[in-house]
Amino acid sequence: MPYVNIKITREGATPEQKAALIQGVTQLLADVLGKNPQTTVVVIDEVDTDNWGIVGETVTLRRKRGV
């Protein structure tokens, strides 16, 4: 039973976009690894940009600075 955890920043991914990710990852595992879509679990975690850091800074701060 494959379990895939996708982490993205919480910046407005639509329900349709998230559904497309879930469908696409499920299909990719079936096509590439022969995994059964009926037992494939995909979870999307949306992380607040204050809780996501790059190069020692939060994404929130980097976005404000235009980086």
MIMIDREN-374808 format. One record per atom (N, C-alpha, C): residue in three letters; chain; atom name; x, z, y. Coordinates in pm, 1 decimal, m for minus. Layout:
N
(node ALA; A; CA; (X; Z; Y))
...
***
This chain:
67
(node MET; A; N; (84.3; 0.0; m116.9))
(node MET; A; CA; (0.0; 0.0; 0.0))
(node MET; A; C; (89.4; 0.0; 124.0))
(node PRO; A; N; (106.8; m114.2; 188.7))
(node PRO; A; CA; (187.2; m118.6; 310.9))
(node PRO; A; C; (119.2; m41.0; 424.0))
(node TYR; A; N; (201.2; 25.1; 502.3))
(node TYR; A; CA; (155.2; 98.1; 620.6))
(node TYR; A; C; (243.4; 52.2; 735.6))
(node VAL; A; N; (182.8; m6.2; 837.4))
(node VAL; A; CA; (256.1; m55.5; 953.3))
(node VAL; A; C; (208.8; 21.8; 1074.6))
(node ASN; A; N; (303.8; 75.5; 1151.0))
(node ASN; A; CA; (270.6; 149.5; 1273.5))
(node ASN; A; C; (327.5; 73.4; 1392.1))
(node ILE; A; N; (239.8; 22.8; 1476.4))
(node ILE; A; CA; (279.5; m50.0; 1596.9))
(node ILE; A; C; (266.1; 45.8; 1714.4))
(node LYS; A; N; (370.9; 58.5; 1792.1))
(node LYS; A; CA; (367.2; 143.3; 1910.9))
(node LYS; A; C; (382.9; 54.5; 2033.4))
(node ILE; A; N; (286.0; 66.8; 2123.9))
(node ILE; A; CA; (290.3; m8.0; 2248.9))
(node ILE; A; C; (262.0; 88.4; 2363.2))
(node THR; A; N; (303.9; 49.7; 2482.8))
(node THR; A; CA; (269.0; 132.2; 2597.4))
(node THR; A; C; (121.8; 111.5; 2630.9))
(node ARG; A; N; (62.7; 215.7; 2684.1))
(node ARG; A; CA; (m79.3; 211.9; 2720.5))
(node ARG; A; C; (m91.9; 142.6; 2855.9))
(node GLU; A; N; (m103.5; 11.3; 2850.3))
(node GLU; A; CA; (m109.9; m66.1; 2974.1))
(node GLU; A; C; (m215.3; m175.7; 2966.3))
(node GLY; A; N; (m321.8; m149.9; 2895.8))
(node GLY; A; CA; (m434.5; m240.4; 2901.9))
(node GLY; A; C; (m445.2; m346.2; 2793.9))
(node ALA; A; N; (m386.8; m323.2; 2676.6))
(node ALA; A; CA; (m411.4; m416.5; 2566.0))
(node ALA; A; C; (m560.6; m411.4; 2535.3))
(node THR; A; N; (m621.9; m526.6; 2526.3))
(node THR; A; CA; (m765.9; m532.3; 2502.7))
(node THR; A; C; (m797.5; m506.9; 2355.3))
(node PRO; A; N; (m921.4; m469.1; 2326.5))
(node PRO; A; CA; (m960.5; m454.7; 2185.8))
(node PRO; A; C; (m938.4; m584.1; 2107.1))
(node GLU; A; N; (m960.6; m698.1; 2171.3))
(node GLU; A; CA; (m939.8; m826.5; 2104.9))
(node GLU; A; C; (m792.5; m849.5; 2072.0))
(node GLN; A; N; (m703.9; m812.7; 2163.3))
(node GLN; A; CA; (m560.6; m826.9; 2138.6))
(node GLN; A; C; (m515.7; m736.0; 2024.9))
(node LYS; A; N; (m566.5; m613.4; 2023.1))
(node LYS; A; CA; (m529.7; m520.1; 1916.4))
(node LYS; A; C; (m583.0; m568.7; 1781.9))
(node ALA; A; N; (m705.0; m621.8; 1781.1))
(node ALA; A; CA; (m760.2; m676.9; 1656.3))
(node ALA; A; C; (m675.0; m793.6; 1607.2))
(node ALA; A; N; (m627.5; m877.0; 1700.5))
(node ALA; A; CA; (m541.7; m990.0; 1662.9))
(node ALA; A; C; (m409.3; m940.8; 1604.6))
(node LEU; A; N; (m353.5; m834.8; 1660.1))
(node LEU; A; CA; (m230.9; m776.7; 1604.5))
(node LEU; A; C; (m253.9; m727.6; 1461.9))
(node ILE; A; N; (m362.2; m655.2; 1442.3))
(node ILE; A; CA; (m392.5; m601.4; 1309.9))
(node ILE; A; C; (m409.9; m715.0; 1208.9))
(node GLN; A; N; (m485.9; m816.5; 1246.8))
(node GLN; A; CA; (m508.3; m929.9; 1157.0))
(node GLN; A; C; (m377.9; m1004.1; 1130.3))
(node GLY; A; N; (m300.0; m1026.8; 1235.3))
(node GLY; A; CA; (m176.1; m1102.4; 1221.5))
(node GLY; A; C; (m72.4; m1032.1; 1135.0))
(node VAL; A; N; (m57.1; m902.4; 1154.7))
(node VAL; A; CA; (39.5; m826.1; 1074.0))
(node VAL; A; C; (m5.1; m822.1; 928.4))
(node THR; A; N; (m134.0; m802.6; 907.7))
(node THR; A; CA; (m187.0; m802.1; 770.9))
(node THR; A; C; (m160.2; m935.7; 702.0))
(node GLN; A; N; (m186.4; m1044.9; 773.0))
(node GLN; A; CA; (m163.9; m1177.5; 716.5))
(node GLN; A; C; (m15.4; m1203.7; 692.2))
(node LEU; A; N; (69.4; m1159.6; 783.9))
(node LEU; A; CA; (214.3; m1177.2; 768.9))
(node LEU; A; C; (265.6; m1107.4; 642.3))
(node LEU; A; N; (219.4; m984.7; 619.1))
(node LEU; A; CA; (261.3; m912.7; 498.6))
(node LEU; A; C; (212.5; m983.2; 372.3))
(node ALA; A; N; (93.2; m1039.6; 379.2))
(node ALA; A; CA; (42.1; m1114.4; 264.1))
(node ALA; A; C; (124.2; m1240.9; 240.5))
(node ASP; A; N; (152.7; m1314.5; 347.8))
(node ASP; A; CA; (225.2; m1441.6; 335.7))
(node ASP; A; C; (371.4; m1423.8; 295.1))
(node VAL; A; N; (438.7; m1327.5; 355.9))
(node VAL; A; CA; (582.6; m1313.3; 334.8))
(node VAL; A; C; (615.6; m1228.5; 212.0))
(node LEU; A; N; (542.5; m1119.8; 193.8))
(node LEU; A; CA; (576.0; m1026.8; 86.0))
(node LEU; A; C; (473.9; m1025.0; m27.3))
(node GLY; A; N; (366.9; m1103.2; m12.3))
(node GLY; A; CA; (265.0; m1105.8; m116.5))
(node GLY; A; C; (183.2; m978.7; m125.6))
(node LYS; A; N; (174.7; m903.8; m16.6))
(node LYS; A; CA; (101.1; m776.9; m17.4))
(node LYS; A; C; (m49.4; m802.4; m10.6))
(node ASN; A; N; (m123.6; m716.0; m74.3))
(node ASN; A; CA; (m268.6; m727.0; m79.4))
(node ASN; A; C; (m328.7; m682.0; 54.3))
(node PRO; A; N; (m398.1; m769.8; 126.4))
(node PRO; A; CA; (m460.6; m731.3; 253.0))
(node PRO; A; C; (m560.5; m616.3; 237.9))
(node GLN; A; N; (m618.4; m602.1; 119.3))
(node GLN; A; CA; (m717.2; m496.1; 96.3))
(node GLN; A; C; (m655.6; m356.6; 97.8))
(node THR; A; N; (m524.2; m350.6; 78.7))
(node THR; A; CA; (m458.0; m219.5; 76.8))
(node THR; A; C; (m356.5; m205.1; 189.5))
(node THR; A; N; (m357.8; m296.7; 284.8))
(node THR; A; CA; (m263.5; m291.7; 397.3))
(node THR; A; C; (m326.1; m214.7; 512.7))
(node VAL; A; N; (m252.9; m115.7; 560.5))
(node VAL; A; CA; (m299.1; m32.1; 671.8))
(node VAL; A; C; (m213.8; m63.4; 793.4))
(node VAL; A; N; (m278.9; m88.3; 907.5))
(node VAL; A; CA; (m209.0; m112.4; 1032.9))
(node VAL; A; C; (m265.1; m14.8; 1136.2))
(node VAL; A; N; (m176.2; 61.1; 1199.6))
(node VAL; A; CA; (m215.4; 157.6; 1301.7))
(node VAL; A; C; (m145.8; 120.4; 1431.4))
(node ILE; A; N; (m221.5; 118.6; 1540.6))
(node ILE; A; CA; (m163.9; 93.3; 1672.0))
(node ILE; A; C; (m170.2; 222.5; 1751.4))
(node ASP; A; N; (m53.4; 271.6; 1792.4))
(node ASP; A; CA; (m45.1; 388.2; 1879.7))
(node ASP; A; C; (m14.3; 340.3; 2019.8))
(node GLU; A; N; (m96.5; 381.5; 2114.9))
(node GLU; A; CA; (m71.1; 349.1; 2254.6))
(node GLU; A; C; (m9.6; 472.2; 2320.7))
(node VAL; A; N; (109.7; 454.9; 2374.3))
(node VAL; A; CA; (186.6; 564.7; 2430.2))
(node VAL; A; C; (185.2; 554.3; 2582.3))
(node ASP; A; N; (153.6; 664.1; 2648.0))
(node ASP; A; CA; (156.5; 667.3; 2793.0))
(node ASP; A; C; (298.8; 637.4; 2841.6))
(node THR; A; N; (310.2; 561.0; 2948.5))
(node THR; A; CA; (443.4; 521.4; 2996.5))
(node THR; A; C; (527.3; 640.0; 3041.8))
(node ASP; A; N; (464.3; 754.4; 3072.0))
(node ASP; A; CA; (540.8; 875.6; 3102.8))
(node ASP; A; C; (609.0; 932.4; 2978.6))
(node ASN; A; N; (562.2; 889.9; 2860.5))
(node ASN; A; CA; (615.3; 941.0; 2734.1))
(node ASN; A; C; (701.3; 840.1; 2660.6))
(node TRP; A; N; (742.7; 735.6; 2730.4))
(node TRP; A; CA; (824.5; 629.8; 2669.6))
(node TRP; A; C; (945.4; 611.9; 2759.2))
(node GLY; A; N; (1062.9; 624.7; 2703.5))
(node GLY; A; CA; (1184.0; 616.5; 2784.7))
(node GLY; A; C; (1278.9; 507.7; 2739.6))
(node ILE; A; N; (1346.9; 451.2; 2837.0))
(node ILE; A; CA; (1450.3; 350.8; 2813.1))
(node ILE; A; C; (1566.9; 383.4; 2905.2))
(node VAL; A; N; (1686.4; 384.7; 2851.6))
(node VAL; A; CA; (1808.6; 407.8; 2929.4))
(node VAL; A; C; (1798.4; 538.4; 3009.2))
(node GLY; A; N; (1738.0; 640.0; 2949.4))
(node GLY; A; CA; (1730.5; 771.0; 3012.7))
(node GLY; A; C; (1623.3; 784.5; 3119.5))
(node GLU; A; N; (1533.5; 687.6; 3130.9))
(node GLU; A; CA; (1427.6; 693.9; 3230.8))
(node GLU; A; C; (1293.0; 664.2; 3165.0))
(node THR; A; N; (1187.4; 716.2; 3224.9))
(node THR; A; CA; (1054.9; 681.6; 3174.2))
(node THR; A; C; (1021.1; 537.9; 3214.5))
(node VAL; A; N; (935.6; 478.1; 3135.5))
(node VAL; A; CA; (889.1; 342.6; 3167.4))
(node VAL; A; C; (812.3; 344.6; 3299.7))
(node THR; A; N; (739.7; 453.1; 3325.8))
(node THR; A; CA; (666.2; 464.8; 3452.1))
(node THR; A; C; (760.1; 448.5; 3570.9))
(node LEU; A; N; (870.0; 520.6; 3569.7))
(node LEU; A; CA; (967.4; 511.5; 3679.5))
(node LEU; A; C; (1028.6; 372.8; 3687.5))
(node ARG; A; N; (1063.9; 315.4; 3574.3))
(node ARG; A; CA; (1123.5; 182.1; 3574.9))
(node ARG; A; C; (1025.8; 77.5; 3629.2))
(node ARG; A; N; (899.0; 89.3; 3593.3))
(node ARG; A; CA; (798.5; m4.9; 3644.7))
(node ARG; A; C; (784.9; 7.8; 3796.6))
(node LYS; A; N; (786.0; 131.9; 3846.8))
(node LYS; A; CA; (777.7; 152.8; 3992.3))
(node LYS; A; C; (894.4; 89.5; 4065.5))
(node ARG; A; N; (1010.8; 91.5; 4001.7))
(node ARG; A; CA; (1130.2; 32.9; 4063.2))
(node ARG; A; C; (1139.8; m117.5; 4039.7))
(node GLY; A; N; (1048.9; m170.2; 3958.4))
(node GLY; A; CA; (1048.8; m313.1; 3931.9))
(node GLY; A; C; (1151.3; m357.6; 3830.3))
(node VAL; A; N; (1194.3; m266.3; 3745.4))
(node VAL; A; CA; (1294.4; m298.8; 3643.7))
(node VAL; A; C; (1226.3; m340.8; 3516.6))
***
